[in-house]
Amino acid sequence: PVKRPFDGSSPIGGNITHPTHFDDGFKAISSRRHCPKLTTKIRDDQDVLKLWMDDSFRFLQIYTGAPDKGVAVEPQAGETDCWNNKDSVIALQAGEIWEGSFGFSIEAL
């Protein structure tokens, strides 16, 4: 489940001396009408990676290991553990199709 708010004021992953660890899901709280596209920015000293997701994706999973090993950021169509808690699960019947779009860009600082 979505556990804690994140307002972007502190870096995910921290640094070598003060690491922060995440294995958490985050939920978009704005409506699809008010926020049809979500963008997440990941920045290091040299580049900015921008992950965008259309309104099919309202959740984001973030995982960090050691600060020098990277950060995993995954767009999610359903909440963490949605299959078990039935919140936002998408179950397709035979022949049904689900579509969503996401992508990323990298910009030098």
DSSP file (Angstrom, degrees, kcal/mol; ACC not computed):
  #  RESIDUE AA STRUCTURE BP1 BP2  ACC     N-H-->O    O-->H-N    N-H-->O    O-->H-N    TCO  KAPPA ALPHA  PHI   PSI    X-CA   Y-CA   Z-CA
    1    1 A P              0   0    0      0, 0.0    24,-0.5     0, 0.0     2,-0.4   0.000 360.0 360.0 360.0 159.4    0.0    0.0    0.0
    2    2 A V        +     0   0    0      1,-0.2    24,-0.1    22,-0.1    22,-0.0  -0.573 360.0 179.7 -67.7 121.2    0.9    3.6   -0.4
    3    3 A K        +     0   0    0     22,-0.6    -1,-0.2    -2,-0.4    23,-0.1   0.849  47.7  10.9-101.5 -40.4    2.7    4.3    2.9
    4    4 A R  S    S-     0   0    0     21,-0.4    -1,-0.2     2,-0.0     2,-0.1  -0.987  70.5-105.7-146.8 149.8    4.0    7.9    3.2
    5    5 A P        -     0   0    0      0, 0.0     2,-0.4     0, 0.0    21,-0.0  -0.439  27.2-159.7 -72.9 150.1    3.7   11.2    1.4
    6    6 A F        +     0   0    0     -2,-0.1    -2,-0.0     1,-0.1    20,-0.0  -0.978  15.1 176.4-132.0 120.6    6.6   12.4   -0.6
    7    7 A D        -     0   0    0     -2,-0.4    -1,-0.1     3,-0.0     0, 0.0   0.387  48.2-114.7-106.3   3.8    6.8   16.1   -1.4
    8    8 A G  S    S+     0   0    0      2,-0.2     4,-0.1     1,-0.1    -2,-0.0   0.516  81.3 120.6  81.0   4.3   10.2   16.1   -3.2
    9    9 A S  S    S+     0   0    0      2,-0.1    -1,-0.1     1,-0.1    -3,-0.0   0.700  72.1  42.7 -79.1 -17.9   11.9   18.2   -0.6
   10   10 A S  S    S-     0   0    0      4,-0.0    -2,-0.2     0, 0.0     2,-0.1  -0.971  95.0-102.9-127.4 146.6   14.6   15.6    0.2
   11   11 A P    >   -     0   0    0      0, 0.0     3,-0.7     0, 0.0     2,-0.4  -0.366  28.8-123.5 -70.6 139.9   16.5   13.4   -2.4
   12   12 A I  T 3  S+     0   0    0      1,-0.2     9,-0.1    -2,-0.1    59,-0.0  -0.662 100.0  22.7 -76.5 133.5   15.5    9.8   -2.9
   13   13 A G  T 3  S-     0   0    0     -2,-0.4     7,-0.5    51,-0.1    -1,-0.2   0.098  94.7-148.3  96.0 -23.0   18.5    7.6   -2.3
   14   14 A G    <   -     0   0    0     -3,-0.7     2,-0.3     5,-0.3    -2,-0.1  -0.303  32.5 -70.9  61.6-139.3   20.2   10.2   -0.2
   15   15 A N        -     0   0    0      3,-0.9    53,-0.1    -4,-0.1    -2,-0.0  -0.815  50.1 -80.5-142.4-176.4   24.0   10.1   -0.4
   16   16 A I  S    S+     0   0    0     -2,-0.3    52,-0.1     1,-0.2    -1,-0.0   0.888 128.0  37.7 -59.7 -41.8   26.8    7.8    0.7
   17   17 A T  S    S+     0   0    0      1,-0.2    -1,-0.2    -3,-0.0    -3,-0.0   0.769 130.4  28.7 -83.4 -25.7   26.9    9.1    4.3
   18   18 A H  S    S-     0   0    0     -5,-0.1    -3,-0.9     2,-0.0    -1,-0.2  -0.592  80.9-178.6-133.9  72.1   23.1    9.5    4.7
   19   19 A P        -     0   0    0      0, 0.0     2,-0.4     0, 0.0    -5,-0.3  -0.382  13.0-154.8 -72.9 149.7   21.3    7.0    2.5
   20   20 A T        -     0   0    0     -7,-0.5     2,-0.5    45,-0.1    -7,-0.1  -0.969  10.2-148.7-118.1 142.2   17.6    6.8    2.3
   21   21 A H        -     0   0    0     -2,-0.4     2,-0.4    -9,-0.1    44,-0.1  -0.935  14.2-175.8-117.2 131.9   16.0    3.5    1.3
   22   22 A F        +     0   0    0     -2,-0.5    42,-2.7    42,-0.2    -2,-0.0  -0.975  27.3 154.2-125.2 139.1   12.7    3.2   -0.6
   23   23 A D  E     +A   63   0A   0     -2,-0.4     2,-0.3    40,-0.2    40,-0.2  -0.466  51.5 129.2-147.9  67.1   10.7    0.2   -1.6
   24   24 A D  E     -A   62   0A   0     38,-2.0    38,-2.9   -22,-0.0     2,-0.4  -0.873  54.1-132.4-133.4 152.5    7.4    2.2   -1.7
   25   25 A G  E     -A   61   0A   0    -24,-0.5   -22,-0.6    -2,-0.3   -21,-0.4  -0.825  19.4-161.6-103.0 146.3    4.5    2.9   -3.9
   26   26 A F  E     -A   60   0A   0     34,-2.9    34,-2.3    -2,-0.4     2,-0.4  -0.960   4.9-149.3-128.7 146.8    3.1    6.4   -4.5
   27   27 A K  E     -A   59   0A   0     -2,-0.4     2,-0.4    32,-0.2    32,-0.2  -0.933  18.2-122.6-120.2 136.3   -0.3    7.4   -5.8
   28   28 A A        -     0   0    0     30,-3.1     4,-0.1    -2,-0.4     7,-0.0  -0.641  23.1-169.9 -71.6 126.6   -1.3   10.5   -7.9
   29   29 A I        +     0   0    0     -2,-0.4     2,-0.2     2,-0.1    -1,-0.1   0.616  57.9  89.3 -98.4 -13.3   -3.9   12.3   -5.8
   30   30 A S  S    S-     0   0    0      1,-0.1    -2,-0.0     5,-0.1     5,-0.0  -0.533  87.2-102.7 -77.9 151.5   -5.0   14.7   -8.6
   31   31 A S     >  -     0   0    0     -2,-0.2     4,-2.0     1,-0.1    -1,-0.1  -0.269  25.3-113.6 -69.6 160.2   -7.8   13.6  -10.8
   32   32 A R  T  4 S+     0   0    0      1,-0.2    -1,-0.1     2,-0.2    23,-0.1   0.854 118.4  55.9 -61.0 -34.8   -7.1   12.4  -14.3
   33   33 A R  T  4 S+     0   0    0      1,-0.2    -1,-0.2     2,-0.2    -3,-0.0   0.903 114.1  37.7 -65.4 -41.4   -9.0   15.4  -15.6
   34   34 A H  T  4 S+     0   0    0      1,-0.2    -2,-0.2     2,-0.1    -1,-0.2   0.711 133.2  25.0 -83.3 -21.1   -6.7   17.8  -13.7
   35   35 A C     <  +     0   0    0     -4,-2.0    -1,-0.2     1,-0.1    -2,-0.2  -0.581  64.6 162.1-143.9  75.5   -3.6   15.9  -14.3
   36   36 A P  S    S+     0   0    0      0, 0.0     2,-0.4     0, 0.0    19,-0.4   0.675  71.9  40.7 -73.8 -15.8   -3.8   13.7  -17.4
   37   37 A K  S    S-     0   0    0     17,-0.2     2,-0.4    18,-0.1    17,-0.2  -0.995  71.0-156.3-135.8 128.4    0.0   13.2  -17.6
   38   38 A L  E     -C   53   0B   0     15,-2.4    15,-2.4    -2,-0.4     2,-0.4  -0.835   7.5-166.6-103.5 141.7    2.4   12.6  -14.8
   39   39 A T  E     -C   52   0B   0     -2,-0.4     2,-0.4    13,-0.2    13,-0.2  -0.996   3.5-168.7-129.6 131.5    6.1   13.4  -15.0
   40   40 A T  E     -C   51   0B   0     11,-2.9    11,-3.0    -2,-0.4     2,-0.4  -0.974  10.3-153.7-117.9 130.9    8.8   12.2  -12.5
   41   41 A K  E     -C   50   0B   0     -2,-0.4     2,-0.5     9,-0.2     9,-0.2  -0.893   7.8-169.6-108.9 133.9   12.3   13.7  -12.7
   42   42 A I  E     -C   49   0B   0      7,-2.9     7,-3.3    -2,-0.4     2,-0.4  -0.988  15.3-174.0-120.7 123.1   15.4   11.9  -11.5
   43   43 A R  E     +C   48   0B   0     -2,-0.5     5,-0.2     5,-0.2     2,-0.2  -0.939  14.8 169.2-125.1 138.1   18.5   14.1  -11.3
   44   44 A D        -     0   0    0      3,-2.2    65,-0.0    -2,-0.4    -2,-0.0  -0.527  59.8 -74.3-121.4-161.5   22.1   13.4  -10.5
   45   45 A D  S    S+     0   0    0     -2,-0.2     3,-0.1     1,-0.2    -2,-0.0   0.673 127.2  24.9 -72.1 -15.6   25.1   15.8  -10.9
   46   46 A Q  S    S+     0   0    0      1,-0.2    63,-2.9    62,-0.1     2,-0.3   0.725 119.2  27.0-119.2 -32.2   25.1   15.5  -14.7
   47   47 A D  E     - D   0 108B   0     61,-0.3    -3,-2.2    62,-0.1     2,-0.4  -0.870  52.1-141.2-137.0 162.7   21.7   14.6  -16.1
   48   48 A V  E     -CD  43 107B   0     59,-2.6    59,-2.7    -2,-0.3     2,-0.5  -0.994  15.8-159.4-124.4 123.2   18.0   14.7  -15.6
   49   49 A L  E     -CD  42 106B   0     -7,-3.3    -7,-2.9    -2,-0.4     2,-0.6  -0.898   7.6-160.2 -99.5 128.5   15.9   11.7  -16.5
   50   50 A K  E     -CD  41 105B   0     55,-2.9    55,-1.8    -2,-0.5     2,-0.6  -0.949   3.6-166.3-112.5 119.7   12.2   12.5  -17.0
   51   51 A L  E     -CD  40 104B   0    -11,-3.0   -11,-2.9    -2,-0.6     2,-0.4  -0.920  10.3-169.3-101.9 122.5    9.7    9.6  -16.9
   52   52 A W  E     -CD  39 103B   0     51,-2.7    51,-1.9    -2,-0.6     2,-0.4  -0.876   5.0-172.9-114.0 149.0    6.3   10.5  -18.2
   53   53 A M  E     -CD  38 102B   0    -15,-2.4   -15,-2.4    -2,-0.4    49,-0.2  -1.000  18.8-130.5-138.8 137.7    3.1    8.5  -17.9
   54   54 A D    >   -     0   0    0     47,-2.7     3,-1.9    -2,-0.4   -17,-0.2  -0.149  48.7 -81.5 -76.6-176.6   -0.3    8.9  -19.4
   55   55 A D  T 3  S+     0   0    0    -19,-0.4   -18,-0.1     1,-0.3    -1,-0.1   0.464 120.6  77.2 -73.6   2.7   -3.5    8.8  -17.3
   56   56 A S  T 3  S+     0   0    0     45,-0.2     2,-0.6     1,-0.1    -1,-0.3   0.717  90.5  62.6 -75.1 -21.7   -3.5    5.0  -17.4
   57   57 A F    <   +     0   0    0     -3,-1.9    20,-0.2    44,-0.2   -19,-0.2  -0.920  51.2 156.2-110.0 114.8   -0.8    5.1  -14.8
   58   58 A R        +     0   0    0     18,-0.7   -30,-3.1    -2,-0.6     2,-0.3   0.327  60.0  63.2-116.6   4.1   -1.7    6.6  -11.5
   59   59 A F  E     -AB  27  76A   0     17,-1.8    17,-2.5   -32,-0.2     2,-0.4  -0.900  58.1-162.6-130.7 157.4    0.9    4.9   -9.3
   60   60 A L  E     -AB  26  75A   0    -34,-2.3   -34,-2.9    -2,-0.3     2,-0.5  -0.998   7.2-153.0-141.3 133.3    4.6    4.8   -9.1
   61   61 A Q  E     -AB  25  74A   0     13,-2.6    13,-2.8    -2,-0.4     2,-0.4  -0.934  13.2-169.0-108.9 130.8    6.9    2.3   -7.4
   62   62 A I  E     +AB  24  73A   0    -38,-2.9   -38,-2.0    -2,-0.5     2,-0.4  -0.977   6.5 178.2-122.9 130.3   10.3    3.5   -6.2
   63   63 A Y  E     -AB  23  72A   0      9,-2.5     9,-3.0    -2,-0.4     2,-0.4  -0.997   2.7-177.0-131.5 132.6   13.1    1.2   -5.0
   64   64 A T  E     + B   0  71A   0    -42,-2.7   -42,-0.2    -2,-0.4     7,-0.2  -0.978   5.5 176.9-125.1 143.3   16.6    2.2   -3.9
   65   65 A G        -     0   0    0      5,-1.0   -43,-0.1     1,-0.5   -45,-0.1   0.158  68.2 -12.7-104.9-129.7   19.4   -0.1   -2.9
   66   66 A A  S >> S-     0   0    0      1,-0.1     3,-2.4    -2,-0.1     4,-0.6  -0.496  74.4-115.6 -69.4 145.1   22.8    1.4   -2.0
   67   67 A P  T 34 S+     0   0    0      0, 0.0     3,-0.4     0, 0.0    -1,-0.1   0.774 115.1  51.3 -56.6 -28.5   23.1    5.1   -3.0
   68   68 A D  T 34 S+     0   0    0      1,-0.2    -2,-0.0   -53,-0.1   -52,-0.0   0.390 101.1  64.7 -90.3   5.9   25.8    4.3   -5.5
   69   69 A K  T <4 S-     0   0    0     -3,-2.4    -1,-0.2     1,-0.3     2,-0.2   0.588 104.1-109.0-104.7 -13.6   23.8    1.5   -7.2
   70   70 A G     <  -     0   0    0     -4,-0.6    -5,-1.0    -3,-0.4     2,-0.4  -0.545  22.2 -88.6 117.0 178.2   20.9    3.4   -8.7
   71   71 A V  E     -B   64   0A   0     -2,-0.2     2,-0.5    -7,-0.2    -7,-0.2  -0.998  24.3-146.3-133.9 132.8   17.2    4.0   -8.3
   72   72 A A  E     -B   63   0A   0     -9,-3.0    -9,-2.5    -2,-0.4     2,-0.5  -0.903  16.5-177.9-101.4 127.2   14.4    2.0   -9.9
   73   73 A V  E     -B   62   0A   0     -2,-0.5   -11,-0.2   -11,-0.2    -2,-0.0  -0.982   6.5-175.5-126.6 117.8   11.3    4.0  -10.8
   74   74 A E  E     -B   61   0A   0    -13,-2.8   -13,-2.6    -2,-0.5     2,-0.2  -0.954  22.8-133.4-122.7 123.0    8.4    2.0  -12.2
   75   75 A P  E     -B   60   0A   0      0, 0.0     2,-0.4     0, 0.0   -15,-0.2  -0.513  28.9-163.8 -67.5 140.6    5.1    3.3  -13.6
   76   76 A Q  E     -B   59   0A   0    -17,-2.5   -17,-1.8    -2,-0.2   -18,-0.7  -0.989  26.6-160.0-131.4 136.0    2.2    1.2  -12.2
   77   77 A A  S    S+     0   0    0     -2,-0.4     2,-0.3   -20,-0.2   -19,-0.1   0.727  85.0  36.3 -81.7 -23.4   -1.4    1.0  -13.4
   78   78 A G  S    S-     0   0    0    -21,-0.1    10,-0.2     1,-0.1     3,-0.1  -0.873  94.7 -90.5-129.0 161.4   -2.5   -0.4  -10.0
   79   79 A E    >   -     0   0    0      8,-0.8     3,-1.9    -2,-0.3     4,-0.2  -0.247  60.1 -78.1 -65.0 154.9   -1.6    0.2   -6.4
   80   80 A T  T 3  S+     0   0    0      1,-0.3    -1,-0.2     2,-0.1   -78,-0.1  -0.318 121.0   7.3 -51.8 131.5    1.2   -1.9   -4.8
   81   81 A D  T >> S+     0   0    0     -3,-0.1     4,-2.2     1,-0.1     3,-0.8   0.760  84.3 150.1  64.2  27.9   -0.3   -5.3   -3.9
   82   82 A C  H <>  +     0   0    0     -3,-1.9     4,-1.9     1,-0.2     7,-0.3   0.796  62.4  63.9 -64.5 -27.9   -3.5   -4.5   -5.8
   83   83 A W  H 34 S+     0   0    0     -4,-0.2    -1,-0.2     1,-0.2    -3,-0.1   0.893 112.0  36.1 -63.3 -36.4   -4.1   -8.1   -6.7
   84   84 A N  H <4 S+     0   0    0     -3,-0.8    -2,-0.2     1,-0.1    -1,-0.2   0.864 125.5  37.4 -83.5 -38.0   -4.5   -9.0   -3.0
   85   85 A N  H  < S-     0   0    0     -4,-2.2    -2,-0.2     2,-0.1    -3,-0.2   0.533  95.8-136.8 -94.4  -4.3   -6.2   -5.8   -1.8
   86   86 A K     <  +     0   0    0     -4,-1.9     2,-0.8    -5,-0.3     3,-0.3   0.619  54.6 141.2  62.4  15.9   -8.4   -5.4   -5.0
   87   87 A D  S    S-     0   0    0      1,-0.2    -8,-0.8    -6,-0.2    -1,-0.2  -0.817  81.5 -16.4 -92.0 111.7   -7.7   -1.6   -5.1
   88   88 A S  S    S+     0   0    0     -2,-0.8    -1,-0.2     1,-0.2     2,-0.2   0.648  89.5 160.8  72.0  19.8   -7.3   -0.5   -8.7
   89   89 A V        -     0   0    0     -7,-0.3     2,-0.6    -3,-0.3    -1,-0.2  -0.479  30.3-148.5 -69.7 141.4   -6.7   -4.0  -10.0
   90   90 A I        -     0   0    0     -2,-0.2     2,-0.6     2,-0.0   -12,-0.0  -0.952  15.9-175.7-112.9 111.5   -7.2   -4.4  -13.8
   91   91 A A        -     0   0    0     -2,-0.6     2,-0.4     0, 0.0    -2,-0.0  -0.941   9.4-156.4-111.9 118.2   -8.5   -7.8  -14.7
   92   92 A L        -     0   0    0     -2,-0.6     2,-0.2     4,-0.1     3,-0.1  -0.743   4.7-144.2 -96.1 139.3   -8.9   -8.5  -18.4
   93   93 A Q    >   -     0   0    0     -2,-0.4     3,-2.4     1,-0.2    -1,-0.0  -0.539  48.9 -65.2 -90.0 165.0  -11.2  -11.1  -19.9
   94   94 A A  T 3  S+     0   0    0      1,-0.3    -1,-0.2    -2,-0.2     3,-0.1  -0.265 125.6  13.6 -52.6 128.7  -10.3  -13.2  -23.0
   95   95 A G  T 3  S+     0   0    0      1,-0.3    -1,-0.3    -3,-0.1     2,-0.1   0.250  96.3 126.0  87.8 -12.0  -10.0  -10.8  -26.0
   96   96 A E    <   -     0   0    0     -3,-2.4     2,-0.4     1,-0.0    -1,-0.3  -0.442  46.1-149.9 -78.0 155.0  -10.0   -7.6  -23.9
   97   97 A I        -     0   0    0     -2,-0.1     2,-0.4    -3,-0.1    -4,-0.1  -0.975   9.9-166.2-127.6 138.7   -7.2   -5.1  -24.4
   98   98 A W        -     0   0    0     -2,-0.4     2,-0.4    -8,-0.0    -6,-0.0  -0.987  13.7-172.6-120.1 135.9   -5.6   -2.6  -22.0
   99   99 A E        +     0   0    0     -2,-0.4     2,-0.3     2,-0.0    -2,-0.0  -0.973  13.0 156.9-131.0 145.3   -3.4    0.2  -23.2
  100  100 A G        -     0   0    0     -2,-0.4     2,-0.4     2,-0.1    -2,-0.0  -0.969  23.7-141.0-156.4 157.9   -1.2    2.8  -21.6
  101  101 A S        +     0   0    0     -2,-0.3   -47,-2.7     2,-0.0     2,-0.3  -0.977  24.3 155.5-129.0 139.9    1.8    4.8  -22.6
  102  102 A F  E     +D   53   0B   0     -2,-0.4     2,-0.3   -49,-0.2   -49,-0.2  -0.971   7.1 156.6-150.4 161.6    4.9    5.9  -20.8
  103  103 A G  E     -D   52   0B   0    -51,-1.9   -51,-2.7    -2,-0.3     2,-0.3  -0.952  22.6-130.6-167.4-177.7    8.4    6.9  -21.8
  104  104 A F  E     -D   51   0B   0     -2,-0.3     2,-0.3   -53,-0.2   -53,-0.2  -0.978   6.1-161.3-147.9 160.5   11.4    8.8  -20.8
  105  105 A S  E     -D   50   0B   0    -55,-1.8   -55,-2.9    -2,-0.3     2,-0.4  -0.963  13.3-142.4-137.0 156.0   13.9   11.4  -21.9
  106  106 A I  E     -D   49   0B   0     -2,-0.3     2,-0.4   -57,-0.2   -57,-0.2  -0.983  16.4-173.1-123.0 130.6   17.4   12.3  -20.7
  107  107 A E  E     -D   48   0B   0    -59,-2.7   -59,-2.6    -2,-0.4     2,-0.2  -0.978  22.2-126.9-124.4 134.4   18.6   15.9  -20.6
  108  108 A A  E      D   47   0B   0     -2,-0.4   -61,-0.3   -61,-0.2   -62,-0.1  -0.541 360.0 360.0 -75.3 143.7   22.1   17.1  -19.7
  109  109 A L              0   0    0    -63,-2.9   -62,-0.1    -2,-0.2    -1,-0.1   0.466 360.0 360.0 -78.1 360.0   22.4   19.7  -17.0
